[in-house]
Amino acid sequence: MMKLVIKKFICFASLALTLCMLSACHGSDPRSDFEMPDHFDDSREMEIVFWAKNDTNKTQVQVYERCVEEFEALYPNIHVNLKLYTDYSAIYNDVITNISTDTTPNVCITYPDHIATYMTGAGEIVFLDDVINDPRYGLGGSELRFDGPTAGEIVPRYLDELKLRGHLMGLPFMRSSEALYINKTYVEAMGYEIPDVPTWDWVWEVSEAALAMNDDGTYAVNGQDVMIPFIYKSTDNMLITMLQQSGAGYSDEGGNILIFNDMTGRILKEIASHGQTRAFSTFKISSYPGNFMNAGQCILAVDSTAGATWIGSEAPLSDIHESKKVEFETVVRPVPQYDAGNVQMISQGPSICIFNKDDPQEVLASWLFAQFLLTNEVQESYSETEGYVPVTLKAQNDPAYLEYLSLAGTDTGLHYQVKIDCVKMIIENTDNTFITPVFNGSASLRNAAGQMVENCVKTVRRGGTVDDAYLESMYSDVSQMYRLGEQKISTGSKDLGPLPLTAVILLSCIGIAWLCMGIYVVKNYQMRYNSNRSK
């Protein structure tokens, strides 16, 4: 019995102590910002964890594996543990889960809006504002054991994409955009010329015309039973790009949601009208556009340039059986525009995020590896796997890379014409690209944009109507589903400072009260115990 009382007392005392400690730790950061060490300690064995994504492309896997091998040869005391994913959302979800247990990787390949969410954990990622300019270990630093780019050799536009409210939250790794892939053979057979910069009016007109049918019920353009003239892979990018081209609101740097505007309504009604005729569809409704295009069942497709090797009758990574393929010429153009004289196309592609740790040497090792990902060999090798563009001017202007570009069309593998045409298009339009503001919640807003397009197309396909009343109801539903009313920009948890004096007094009184109650219980028990012994 006495032991039980003592245990109760210990619990009461512990609670009181905990409550008192709350006043001291309220709002404190769990980890300080990274500060560059005076030197790199190469006498210690260190392991860093690197999470990356590949497009089920064995060549990309080999690029990463060779990168790790060559880096470890330069820094024998650093061991890189590579974990590959097939989906960026899986990386994002795992990082979010691991933040709570302090088991994030050291380096990961991810998207800028994902990094903005990672920043909500105080001291969770490494801000690179000062790090990149360190004369010894910064970009192009004197102590590096490899020929990396200087800060001035990273494409400025791509570096700026990683800046959020004055902080550089990561480094660009690769850049891509979207392209309009056109079955030139079929489009010209329909009597249309392909403009250098297609407009939305041109795309919608060609798409509707492709629905013409023969007397036997087959489609005139391909002689088949199936024709989905226009498929857009990423409906979130579709709405975002159309809003950007229209000068309409989407969001701003303050994290304010602007997407529910009149222009959004007009765009969604336009998309729905072509969804109703079946001239337009989406990836989620119909499946991957490249498969339909390669089978001659789609003539216009918007997809990432990073998917170029899947599209075209000679595509090296085509997913459909050889017997289903048809012969046609594929040409690449910028995504459809409202104003052909003012091209605007989205900039996308993976970036590098470095996570903060308690050991500065471990972080420095991570930073060295992150820089190694920007060396010419890694940048050029990865770019050659898909329609990606190196993020450094150093790699873009390298004679070996320029030779690679000049050999477009000489084979259907490394120098696949469609892939290299995509790369050239991005480089030529670097100044015409745009990004959306990133903040904690921008990923949810992006998902909401795509959901609205999907909803409208599905509704009209089922016989419904997309009118003002429908849009108003959908806006409300989507806003609640993605919690858009709760989005607020955040660059990390702030120190809230000490608790107010009244709160400190209240907590202290509660702690003292519990302590007094514990003492009373013990004293009362002792008196009874002693009284019983004396009888």
NORFEN-V965982 format. One record per run of one state. SS is the DSSP state (alpha for helix, beta for strand, coil for the rest). FROM is the first residue (numbers start at 1). TO is the last residue. If there is no record, write none. Layout:
# NORFEN-V965982
ss=SS from=FROM to=TO
ss=SS from=FROM to=TO
This chain:
# NORFEN-V965982
ss=coil from=1 to=1
ss=alpha from=2 to=25
ss=coil from=26 to=45
ss=beta from=46 to=53
ss=coil from=54 to=57
ss=alpha from=58 to=74
ss=coil from=75 to=77
ss=beta from=78 to=85
ss=coil from=86 to=87
ss=alpha from=88 to=99
ss=coil from=100 to=106
ss=beta from=107 to=110
ss=coil from=111 to=111
ss=alpha from=112 to=118
ss=coil from=119 to=124
ss=beta from=125 to=125
ss=coil from=126 to=130
ss=alpha from=131 to=133
ss=coil from=134 to=150
ss=alpha from=151 to=153
ss=beta from=154 to=154
ss=coil from=155 to=155
ss=alpha from=156 to=160
ss=coil from=161 to=162
ss=beta from=163 to=164
ss=coil from=165 to=166
ss=beta from=167 to=168
ss=coil from=169 to=170
ss=beta from=171 to=172
ss=coil from=173 to=173
ss=beta from=174 to=176
ss=coil from=177 to=177
ss=beta from=178 to=183
ss=alpha from=184 to=189
ss=coil from=190 to=198
ss=beta from=199 to=199
ss=alpha from=200 to=209
ss=coil from=210 to=212
ss=beta from=213 to=213
ss=coil from=214 to=218
ss=beta from=219 to=219
ss=coil from=220 to=229
ss=beta from=230 to=232
ss=coil from=233 to=234
ss=alpha from=235 to=246
ss=coil from=247 to=250
ss=beta from=251 to=251
ss=coil from=252 to=256
ss=beta from=257 to=257
ss=coil from=258 to=261
ss=alpha from=262 to=276
ss=coil from=277 to=279
ss=beta from=280 to=282
ss=alpha from=283 to=286
ss=coil from=287 to=288
ss=alpha from=289 to=294
ss=coil from=295 to=299
ss=beta from=300 to=304
ss=alpha from=305 to=310
ss=coil from=311 to=321
ss=alpha from=322 to=324
ss=coil from=325 to=329
ss=beta from=330 to=334
ss=coil from=335 to=336
ss=beta from=337 to=337
ss=coil from=338 to=344
ss=beta from=345 to=346
ss=coil from=347 to=347
ss=beta from=348 to=348
ss=coil from=349 to=350
ss=beta from=351 to=355
ss=coil from=356 to=359
ss=alpha from=360 to=372
ss=coil from=373 to=375
ss=alpha from=376 to=383
ss=coil from=384 to=388
ss=beta from=389 to=390
ss=coil from=391 to=391
ss=beta from=392 to=392
ss=alpha from=393 to=396
ss=coil from=397 to=398
ss=alpha from=399 to=406
ss=coil from=407 to=416
ss=alpha from=417 to=428
ss=coil from=429 to=429
ss=alpha from=430 to=432
ss=beta from=433 to=434
ss=coil from=435 to=441
ss=alpha from=442 to=461
ss=coil from=462 to=467
ss=alpha from=468 to=481
ss=coil from=482 to=483
ss=alpha from=484 to=486
ss=coil from=487 to=500
ss=alpha from=501 to=534
ss=coil from=535 to=535
